[in-house]
Amino acid sequence: MVNVFKKPLLHFLLIGGCVYLGQQWLQQPERPLIKGPSAQQIELIRKQWHSSTGRMPTEQQLQQMLADKVDEEILYREALKRQWHLTDSVIRQRLIGNMRFFNPQTQDDDDTLIDAAFEMNLHENDLVVRRRLIQLMKVLASVPVRQTQPAEGELQRLYLKKQKFQQQELKKQELQQQGLGQKAQYMESALISFSHIFIGSDKHPNPFSKAEKSLEQLTKTPAPVSKKFSDPFLLGLSFSALSEAQVDRYFGAGFARSLFSLEGLGKWSGPLESSYGVHLVFIEEKQAQRLKSFSQVEEQLRYQWRRSQEKEALRLMLTELRKQYEVSS
């Protein structure tokens, strides 16, 4: 081993290799710098979030928004590198429209105006153009997965995952006594069929007292609806298979929650107050929320699966693009 390192030729090769690697490292192009949001910009982001949600963002939410801003800047610069601002018809029409707005009396044709717009770098300060270029980059990332199909059984696995989630939300709903709202996209709404007796607050000085007296008599009446007890109600006295949203649409906000919370079928209950007055109700049938069948949501699952694939493709593209930029805090 000692004899090997005493050979002049080997010394020459080692030194030459080190010099070459050093030169290559020194000649590497400097990565473009992206400055992170300033303190003023961060505060503006906080205020915008508060304005739209009614609360201040958590630290995790804030960091995610700041990372998104950096990603958007990278996508914007990459689109400019590809000179899409020169070829995209939407951007072209936007800039031509801006030029005509600045000078309504101009007689220049579109080609002259677009050339002038680029000479003035109008595309660099237009928010619509910026968003369009970012959108084009996101479309580019999604192209490879646009025609892909989920593997066999993938949608079924996603369906079971959604099923488990919805069941957990239903348990929370039972504890919190509130609806699932937008989380219930894979659920069939709870339904109720009922009849009611209406006692208008404009016709009776004490509608609740009137309702209680009527309830005593209705409990002795076998028929679900006795019109002689009810004031006229424009929408009728019987309803079939209404969701909570539909009940509130007919009777006013909050009535559905009171109605669905009543226990027991086939008996008169109440009184319940609505936007119109007081009601006694006879519940004929209730159907609890339940998960939609796979066939009912298959297309929705397919769409969500593809969206997740597109997001992953964008994430991978940004991972590679970030290596080409220097981000300062």
C-alpha positions as CSV (number, residue, x, y, z in Angstrom):
1,M,0.0,0.0,0.0
2,V,2.9,2.4,0.8
3,N,4.4,1.8,-2.6
4,V,1.2,2.7,-4.3
5,F,1.0,6.2,-2.7
6,K,4.7,6.8,-3.6
7,K,3.9,6.7,-7.4
8,P,4.1,10.2,-9.0
9,L,1.4,9.3,-11.6
10,L,-1.1,8.5,-9.0
11,H,-0.4,11.7,-7.2
12,F,-1.0,13.6,-10.4
13,L,-4.3,11.9,-11.0
14,L,-5.5,12.5,-7.5
15,I,-4.6,16.2,-7.5
16,G,-6.0,16.7,-11.0
17,G,-9.3,15.1,-9.9
18,C,-9.6,17.3,-6.9
19,V,-8.9,20.4,-9.0
20,Y,-11.5,19.4,-11.5
21,L,-14.2,18.7,-8.8
22,G,-13.4,22.0,-7.2
23,Q,-13.8,23.9,-10.5
24,Q,-17.1,22.1,-11.2
25,W,-18.3,23.1,-7.7
26,L,-17.2,26.7,-8.2
27,Q,-18.9,26.9,-11.6
28,Q,-22.2,25.7,-10.4
29,P,-24.8,28.5,-11.2
30,E,-26.2,30.3,-8.2
31,R,-29.7,29.3,-7.4
32,P,-32.4,32.0,-7.8
33,L,-33.4,33.5,-4.6
34,I,-37.0,33.6,-3.3
35,K,-37.6,35.9,-0.4
36,G,-40.1,34.7,2.2
37,P,-43.0,36.9,3.1
38,S,-42.1,40.0,5.1
39,A,-43.5,40.7,8.6
40,Q,-46.1,43.0,7.0
41,Q,-47.2,40.4,4.5
42,I,-47.4,37.7,7.2
43,E,-49.7,40.0,9.3
44,L,-51.8,40.6,6.2
45,I,-52.2,36.9,5.7
46,R,-53.3,36.6,9.3
47,K,-55.9,39.3,8.9
48,Q,-57.2,37.8,5.7
49,W,-57.6,34.4,7.4
50,H,-59.4,36.0,10.3
51,S,-61.7,37.9,8.0
52,S,-62.7,34.8,6.1
53,T,-62.9,32.4,9.1
54,G,-63.6,34.5,12.1
55,R,-60.6,33.2,14.0
56,M,-56.8,33.6,13.9
57,P,-54.8,30.8,12.2
58,T,-52.9,28.3,14.2
59,E,-49.1,28.3,13.9
60,Q,-49.4,25.1,11.7
61,Q,-52.0,26.8,9.4
62,L,-49.9,29.9,9.1
63,Q,-46.7,27.9,8.2
64,Q,-48.7,26.0,5.6
65,M,-50.0,29.3,4.0
66,L,-46.4,30.7,4.0
67,A,-45.2,27.5,2.3
68,D,-48.0,27.8,-0.3
69,K,-46.9,31.3,-1.1
70,V,-43.4,30.1,-1.8
71,D,-44.7,27.2,-3.9
72,E,-46.9,29.7,-5.9
73,E,-43.8,31.9,-6.6
74,I,-41.9,28.9,-7.8
75,L,-44.7,27.8,-10.2
76,Y,-45.0,31.4,-11.4
77,R,-41.3,31.7,-12.2
78,E,-41.3,28.3,-13.9
79,A,-44.2,29.3,-16.1
80,L,-42.3,32.5,-17.1
81,K,-39.2,30.4,-18.0
82,R,-41.5,28.4,-20.3
83,Q,-42.7,31.7,-21.8
84,W,-46.3,30.7,-21.4
85,H,-47.2,34.4,-20.9
86,L,-46.3,34.9,-24.6
87,T,-48.5,32.1,-26.0
88,D,-51.5,31.7,-23.7
89,S,-54.7,33.2,-25.2
90,V,-56.2,34.1,-21.8
91,I,-53.2,36.1,-20.8
92,R,-53.0,37.7,-24.2
93,Q,-56.7,38.9,-24.0
94,R,-56.1,40.1,-20.5
95,L,-53.2,42.3,-21.4
96,I,-54.8,43.6,-24.5
97,G,-57.8,44.5,-22.5
98,N,-55.6,46.3,-20.0
99,M,-53.9,48.3,-22.7
100,R,-57.2,49.4,-24.2
101,F,-58.4,50.4,-20.7
102,F,-55.4,52.5,-20.2
103,N,-55.8,54.2,-23.6
104,P,-59.5,53.9,-24.8
105,Q,-58.7,56.1,-27.8
106,T,-55.9,53.9,-29.2
107,Q,-56.2,52.8,-32.8
108,D,-53.4,50.1,-32.5
109,D,-54.3,46.6,-33.4
110,D,-54.0,43.7,-30.9
111,D,-50.5,42.6,-32.0
112,T,-49.2,46.1,-31.4
113,L,-50.9,46.3,-28.1
114,I,-49.6,43.0,-26.8
115,D,-46.1,43.8,-27.9
116,A,-46.3,47.1,-26.0
117,A,-47.7,45.3,-22.9
118,F,-44.7,43.0,-22.8
119,E,-42.3,45.9,-23.3
120,M,-43.9,47.5,-20.3
121,N,-43.8,44.2,-18.3
122,L,-47.5,44.5,-17.5
123,H,-47.6,40.8,-17.1
124,E,-45.4,40.9,-14.1
125,N,-47.7,43.1,-12.1
126,D,-51.1,41.6,-13.0
127,L,-52.7,39.3,-10.4
128,V,-54.9,37.6,-13.0
129,V,-51.9,36.8,-15.2
130,R,-50.0,35.5,-12.2
131,R,-52.9,33.2,-11.2
132,R,-53.3,32.0,-14.8
133,L,-49.6,31.0,-15.0
134,I,-49.7,29.2,-11.7
135,Q,-52.8,27.3,-12.9
136,L,-51.1,26.3,-16.1
137,M,-48.2,24.8,-14.1
138,K,-50.7,22.8,-11.9
139,V,-52.3,21.5,-15.1
140,L,-48.9,20.5,-16.4
141,A,-48.3,18.5,-13.2
142,S,-51.6,16.7,-13.5
143,V,-51.3,15.7,-17.1
144,P,-49.5,12.3,-16.4
145,V,-52.4,11.2,-14.1
146,R,-55.3,12.5,-16.1
147,Q,-55.9,9.3,-17.9
148,T,-54.9,6.9,-15.1
149,Q,-57.5,4.6,-13.5
150,P,-57.6,3.4,-9.9
151,A,-56.3,-0.1,-9.3
152,E,-58.8,-2.9,-8.8
153,G,-60.3,-2.6,-5.3
154,E,-58.9,0.9,-4.7
155,L,-62.3,2.7,-4.7
156,Q,-63.8,0.0,-2.5
157,R,-61.0,0.6,0.1
158,L,-61.6,4.4,-0.2
159,Y,-65.3,3.7,0.3
160,L,-64.7,1.7,3.5
161,K,-62.4,4.5,4.8
162,K,-65.1,7.1,4.2
163,Q,-67.6,4.7,5.9
164,K,-65.5,4.5,9.0
165,F,-65.0,8.3,9.1
166,Q,-68.8,9.0,8.7
167,Q,-69.6,6.5,11.5
168,Q,-67.2,8.4,13.7
169,E,-68.8,11.7,12.8
170,L,-72.3,10.2,13.5
171,K,-71.1,9.3,17.0
172,K,-69.9,12.9,17.5
173,Q,-73.2,14.2,16.2
174,E,-75.1,12.1,18.8
175,L,-72.9,13.6,21.5
176,Q,-73.0,17.1,20.3
177,Q,-76.6,17.1,18.9
178,Q,-75.6,18.8,15.7
179,G,-75.8,17.8,12.0
180,L,-72.9,16.6,9.9
181,G,-73.2,19.5,7.4
182,Q,-70.6,19.2,4.6
183,K,-69.0,16.2,6.2
184,A,-72.1,14.1,5.3
185,Q,-71.4,14.0,1.6
186,Y,-71.5,10.2,1.7
187,M,-74.6,10.0,3.9
188,E,-78.2,9.8,3.0
189,S,-80.1,12.5,5.0
190,A,-82.3,11.5,7.9
191,L,-85.9,11.7,6.8
192,I,-89.2,12.2,8.6
193,S,-92.8,11.8,7.7
194,F,-95.3,13.7,9.9
195,S,-98.6,15.5,10.2
196,H,-99.2,18.6,12.2
197,I,-101.8,20.9,13.7
198,F,-101.0,24.6,13.2
199,I,-102.0,27.2,15.7
200,G,-101.2,30.7,14.3
201,S,-99.7,33.2,16.7
202,D,-101.6,36.0,14.8
203,K,-105.0,34.4,15.5
204,H,-104.6,33.3,19.1
205,P,-103.4,35.5,22.0
206,N,-101.9,32.5,23.7
207,P,-101.1,29.9,21.1
208,F,-99.2,27.6,23.5
209,S,-102.2,27.4,25.8
210,K,-104.4,26.7,22.8
211,A,-101.9,24.0,21.7
212,E,-101.9,22.3,25.1
213,K,-105.7,22.1,25.2
214,S,-105.8,20.7,21.7
215,L,-103.1,18.1,22.6
216,E,-105.3,16.8,25.3
217,Q,-108.2,16.2,22.8
218,L,-105.9,14.9,20.1
219,T,-104.6,12.1,22.3
220,K,-108.2,10.8,22.3
221,T,-108.5,11.0,18.5
222,P,-107.3,8.0,16.4
223,A,-107.0,9.9,13.2
224,P,-103.5,11.4,12.6
225,V,-104.9,14.8,11.4
226,S,-108.1,16.4,12.6
227,K,-108.5,19.6,10.6
228,K,-110.9,21.1,13.0
229,F,-108.0,21.6,15.4
230,S,-105.8,23.4,12.9
231,D,-105.6,26.8,11.5
232,P,-105.1,27.0,7.7
233,F,-101.5,26.3,6.8
234,L,-100.4,27.2,3.2
235,L,-98.1,24.2,2.8
236,G,-100.6,21.6,4.1
237,L,-100.9,19.5,7.1
238,S,-99.0,16.3,6.0
239,F,-95.4,15.9,4.9
240,S,-93.6,12.8,3.6
241,A,-89.9,11.9,3.7
242,L,-88.5,15.4,4.4
243,S,-84.9,16.0,5.3
244,E,-83.8,18.4,8.0
245,A,-83.0,21.0,5.4
246,Q,-86.4,20.7,3.8
247,V,-88.2,20.9,7.2
248,D,-86.3,24.1,8.0
249,R,-87.1,25.5,4.5
250,Y,-90.8,25.0,5.1
251,F,-91.0,25.9,8.8
252,G,-88.0,28.1,9.5
253,A,-84.6,27.6,10.9
254,G,-84.4,25.5,14.0
255,F,-87.7,23.7,13.7
256,A,-86.1,20.6,12.2
257,R,-83.8,20.1,15.2
258,S,-86.8,20.2,17.6
259,L,-88.9,17.9,15.3
260,F,-86.2,15.3,14.8
261,S,-85.4,15.2,18.5
262,L,-88.9,14.1,19.5
263,E,-89.1,10.5,20.7
264,G,-91.7,8.0,19.7
265,L,-93.9,7.3,16.6
266,G,-97.6,7.3,16.1
267,K,-98.5,9.8,18.8
268,W,-99.1,13.5,19.1
269,S,-96.3,15.6,20.5
270,G,-95.5,19.2,21.1
271,P,-96.1,22.0,21.1
272,L,-93.2,23.1,18.9
273,E,-92.6,26.7,17.8
274,S,-91.9,27.7,14.2
275,S,-91.6,31.0,12.3
276,Y,-95.3,31.0,11.8
277,G,-96.7,29.9,15.2
278,V,-97.1,26.8,17.2
279,H,-97.4,23.2,16.0
280,L,-98.5,19.8,17.4
281,V,-96.9,17.0,15.4
282,F,-97.7,13.4,14.7
283,I,-94.6,11.5,13.6
284,E,-95.5,8.7,11.2
285,E,-92.0,7.5,10.2
286,K,-88.3,8.4,10.9
287,Q,-85.3,7.2,8.9
288,A,-81.9,7.7,10.4
289,Q,-78.9,8.9,8.5
290,R,-77.1,6.1,6.7
291,L,-74.1,5.6,4.4
292,K,-74.9,5.7,0.7
293,S,-74.2,2.5,-1.2
294,F,-71.0,2.1,-3.1
295,S,-72.8,2.4,-6.4
296,Q,-74.3,5.7,-5.4
297,V,-71.0,7.3,-4.7
298,E,-68.7,5.5,-7.0
299,E,-68.3,8.5,-9.4
300,Q,-67.6,10.8,-6.5
301,L,-65.0,8.4,-5.1
302,R,-63.4,8.2,-8.6
303,Y,-63.2,12.0,-8.8
304,Q,-61.7,12.3,-5.3
305,W,-59.2,9.6,-6.0
306,R,-58.1,11.4,-9.2
307,R,-57.9,14.7,-7.3
308,S,-55.6,13.0,-4.7
309,Q,-53.4,11.7,-7.5
310,E,-53.1,15.2,-9.0
311,K,-52.2,16.7,-5.7
312,E,-49.5,14.1,-5.2
313,A,-48.2,14.7,-8.7
314,L,-48.0,18.5,-8.0
315,R,-46.3,17.8,-4.7
316,L,-43.6,15.7,-6.4
317,M,-43.1,18.3,-9.1
318,L,-42.6,21.0,-6.5
319,T,-40.2,18.9,-4.5
320,E,-38.0,18.8,-7.5
321,L,-38.4,22.4,-8.4
322,R,-37.6,23.6,-4.9
323,K,-34.1,22.2,-5.3
324,Q,-33.5,24.8,-8.0
325,Y,-34.3,27.8,-5.7
326,E,-32.9,29.3,-2.6
327,V,-35.6,30.4,-0.2
328,S,-34.8,33.0,2.5
329,S,-36.8,33.6,5.6
